Amino acid sequence: MARRLLVAALAVAMTVITLMTTAAADTQAWEHVPVPAQVRPQAGLNEAVAFSPDRAWAVGEDAVGRQAPGFPLVLRWNGTAWQRQALPGVSWQGRLLSIAATSSTSVWAVGRDTAGGARLLRYDGSTWSESRPPHGVLLTKVVVGGGETWLIGSRDGAQVLLRRDGRAWREVPAPPGSVYGLHILAPDDVWAAGDTASGAAVSHWNGQEWQQTIVYGFPRSAVGSILAVSPTEVWAGGTAGFVGGPPGRPIPPLLVRFDGQTWSRVTLPTDFGSIDSLAPSASGGLGWISVARSQKWNPGGTPPLIPGPDFLSWNGQTFTEHSEPAVPGEGESWTLRLAPVPGTSTVWSVGRADGPESTFAPRILRFG
């Protein structure tokens, strides 16, 4: 009898612990993490990359409009707080647009100075230094994956893609239209998100050529973020576009999924906004979607539109809605760029938000 009672008691205890753990997971929320005090007013962040719970980077610009047009900004997370990083030898004004890394000792950042020139920075594990950018290319993004490092840019208005080949950058033929995002699995397995005159487009590089598909043929639609999970599961997100209507009309978000055969649009629990970013879960599948300026219809209500979810988590079957936290003295975010921490459930989001009196402020959020 005593043994039965002990077993029963243990079963009850395990059930309670399970329920408490589930409840804690269900009540997790995004939290605001402050930027360093050294960051000057009118700052914004454009992208981040994380290596571990105590190591992450974010880039952007600060002092915009006050000491116009601002200065390149690099922040580093040390596990406790974000710290501003020195940029020895960097005296130009401008901004950093993108950051990516093959390891903690090989980090790349691209930007633009006030004269419109491309800027390319590299971190070697101890310090940041300038690297010579490809001649005549206006850089917008750096992407890594599968042991590869690629740059997205343009030359005289035409799309340019470059691949790091040992010590030099080699140009890769670009697919038709524009490319805004890449997911690199291997040198011969690269997915590109963008648009053409025919609509939102996704292209696949097999090492020799691009195969392009119009994934959503509505005017002005585009995809800018892409996540390739497997040959039978690829996601791309952006905006669905619109025709006509008054200026400022909200645009629906666009999420499409490839099953190995066809692309199909995925229904989202929000009506308007732009998908800024897709982030993988710890297992490599789709984990998070960020939706900037998310709004929903408010049938029969006033106002007709109400705030929608800023983040959507995906469990493989359904979406769960999440909102960014309120920040005293600031409004909602303009951009929400995701950076998952590898091997964990933690995700960073960086961007910029409405500030007081028509200004803007840097925004850093964390989940987990």
N, C-alpha and C positions, 0 to 999 in steps of 0.2 A: 504493500500500500504506500509506504513511504517513498519507494522508488517511482511509483506512478505519479505521486504528487509532485516529486522533484521534476520529472519529465514534463508534466503539465505546466509547472511554474516556468521552466525554461522556455517552453513553447510560447507562453504568453509574453515573456520578456522579449523574445526575439521578434514577436509580432509588433510589440510596442516600439522597439528600436527601428524596425523596418518602416513603420508608419511615421515615426519622427523623422527619419532620414528622407523619406519621400516628401513629407510636408516641408522640410527645410529646402529641398531641391526645388519644390514648386514655388516657394516664396523668395527664391533668389531674384535679385533685381540688378539692373545696371546702376552703378554708382559713379558720382563725379569725382575725378581725381584732379587736384589743383596743379597748375603749371608753376614753374619756379618764379619767385618774386623778381628775378632779373629780366624776365620777359617784359618788354615795354608795351605800352598800350597799342591798340589796333594791330593785333597779331592774329595769325591763322596758321593752322597745320593742314598739310595736304596728304600725307601718307605716313605709315609706320610699318615697322617690321619687328618681330619678337623672336628671340632664340630660346628663352627659358623664363621661369618666373622672376628672375632677378636681372634680366638683360633684355632691353628693347630700345629701339631708336624711333624718333619721329622727326620729320622735317617740315619746314614751312617758311614763314617770313614774319618779321615784326617791325614796329614803328612805321607801319604803312600809313601814309597820309599826314603824319606828323613830321617825320623826317623823310618825306616822300622820295622815292617810292618804296622804301623799306630795305631791310637787310636780311640776308639768308639766316635761317634759324635751324639749329640742330639741338634736340633734347635727347637725354639718355635716362633710362629707368634703371635704378640700381637695386630694385627689390623693395625699396622703402619710399623713395620719392623720385620725381623727375628733376633732372639737373640740366642746366644749359651747358653746352659744350663749346670750347674755344675752337676757332677755325684759323689756325696760324697761316699767315700769308694771304688770307682771303680779305681783300679790302674793297671789293666791288659791292655796289648796291644791287639788289634784286631779290630773287626768291628761289627756294628749292621746291621742286614739284613732286619728286618721287624718290623712293629709297628701296633698295633690295640688297640681299646678301647671299653669298654662297656659303659663308661661315662667319663666325664672330671676328675673324681676322681679315675678312675680305668683304667690305661693305661699300656699295656704290650709291651715290646720290646725284641726280641730275637737276639742273635748274636753268635759270635765264637771268642775265643782267639787264640793266636799264637800257642798254644800247641794243638789246635784242639778240645778244650773242649767247651761244650755248655754253653752259658751265657743267663740268663733270668733276665730282669729288670722289676720293677713295679713302677708306679707313683701313689701316693695316693691323689693327689690334692695339695700337698705342696713340696714333695721331691721325688727323685728317689732313689731306693734301690735295692740291689740284692735279688733275690728270688732263692730258690733251684730248679735247673732244674731237670727234670726226669732223673733217673740214666741211664747212658749208651746210651742216645739218642743224636744224633747230630742234633740240631734244625736248621731249615731253614726258617720257617714262622709261624706267629701267625695270626689267623683269628677269628673275632667275628661276631655275628649275631643271631637274634632270642633269645637273652638272653644267648647265648652260647659263650664259648671261647675254641678254638681248637688249637693244635699245629701240625705242619707238620715236620717230621724229619726222621731219619733213624738210624738203629742199625745194625752194622756189614753188611752194604750194603743193608739191607732189609727195605722196607718202614714201617714207624711207624706213626700212628695217635693217638693223645691224646686229651681227653676232660676234661675240668675243672669240677669237681664234688664236689661242696662245697669247701673244703680246699685242695683237692688232685687232681692229674692228673690221670685219668683212661684211659688205652689203649683201643682203638676201633679197631676192625678188619679192615685191609686195603684192598682195592680192588686190583686185580692183576695189576702188572706193577708199574708205578710211579705216584704219585700225586704231582702236582705243585701248584694248587690253589683250594680254596673252596669257596662256597657261602652257608652260613648257614641261613636257614629260620626258623627252629625249631629243637628240638632234634631228631625228626623223619623225617626231611625233609632237607637233606644236599646234595649238588651237588659238585662233585669233577672233576677237569680237569687234564688230564695227558696223558700218553701214555703206550702202551704195545708193544711187538714185532710185533703186527699186525697193528699198526698205532695209530693215535690220538684216545684217549678214554675219554668218560664222564661216570661217575658212579653216581648213586643215592642211598642214604642211607635212609631207611624207619624206622630206629630205631632198626632193627633186622639184616638186611643184605643189601649187595650192589647189585644193578642191573647195570651191565656195558654194554655200547654200544660202538662199534668202529665207531666213527663218520666220520672218513676219513682214509681209509685203504691203504694209500700210505706209502712206507718205509720212516722211519725217521721223519714222521709227528708227531706233538704233539700240545696239547693245554695247556696253562698255566693260562689263566684268564677265569673266568666264571661268568655269571650274570643271575640269575633266576628271571624273571619278574613275571611269573605266571605259572601254570601247562601246559599252552599251548604256552609259550614263554620263551625259554631259549637260551642264546647266549654263545658261547665259542670261544676263539681266540688263535692263536699261529702261527705255521709255517707249511707249506705244505710238507716240506721235498724234497729230490731230490735223484736221483741215478746217479752215474758217474759224468763226467764233470771234469774240472780242479779244483784244490784247490782254495778256495775263491769264487767259483761260487755263485752268489746271490740266495737266497731261497725265494720262493713266500710266502706271508702271507696267513694265513688260518683263515677264519671266517665261523662258522657253526651256524645254527639256528634250534631249535626244535619247532615244532608246536603242540606238544601233541601226535603226532603219529610217525613222522619220522624226522630224521636230514637231512638237506640239506646245501650245500655250498652256501655262499653268495658272489656275485661278488663285488669286491672292485675297486675303481678308482686308484689303484696302482699295480705294477707288482711284486715288490720284497720288502723284509723287514720282520720284525717280529712284530706281534701284542703283545705289551708289557702289555696293560691294557685295561679293559672295565670299564666304569663308568656310573652310572645311572643318569638320568635327575632328576630335582626336583620332578617330578611326579612318579619316580620309574622305568620308562622304560629305555631302552638303550639311553644314551645321547651322549657318546663320546667313541672313539676308538683311541688309540695311536699306531703309527707304527714306530718302531725304524729302522733307516737306510733305509728309504723308497726310492725306485727308480722306474722310469718308463722307458719303451722302448722309444727310440727316432728314429722312423723309418726314414731311409735315412739320418740321421743326424750324426754329430760328436760332442761329443762322442756318442756311441750307447745308453748309459743310462744317464738319467737326474734325478735330485732330484724329489721325489714324495712328497705327502702330509705327514706331520708329525702327524697331527691329523685329524680325520674325525668326524664331528657332524652328528647325525641321527635325523631326524624329524618324523620318523615313516614311511616314504616313500622313501626318497633319502638321500644320503650322501652329505655333503658340505666339501670341502677340505680346510684345514688350514695348514699354515707353521709356524714353530717356528721362532722367530725373530733372526736377526743377532746380535751376541754379539761381540764387539770389542776385538780382540786378541784371540778369541776362535773359534772353529769349530762347527760342528753339534753334537747333543746329541747321546750318545750310548744307553741310556735307558730313557724311558718316562713313569714313574709310576704315574697314575692319582689318585687324591684325591678330590672328589667333596665336596663342602660345603653344608651341608644339608639345604633344604628349599630355596635354591638360585640357580642362574644360574652360579655361580662362580665355577671354577675348578682349582685345583693346579696340576702341573706336576713337579716331581723331578727326578733327575738322575745325570749323569755325562756326560761331553762333552770333545771333543778334546781340549787340551790346547796348548800353544806355545811350540815349540821345543820338540815334541813327549811326552808332559806331558798330564795330564787331569785335569779338573776343575769341581767343583760342579755346577749344573745347576738347577735353580728354575724358573718356568714359571707360569703365571696365566692368565686365561681367565675370563672376566666379572668383 
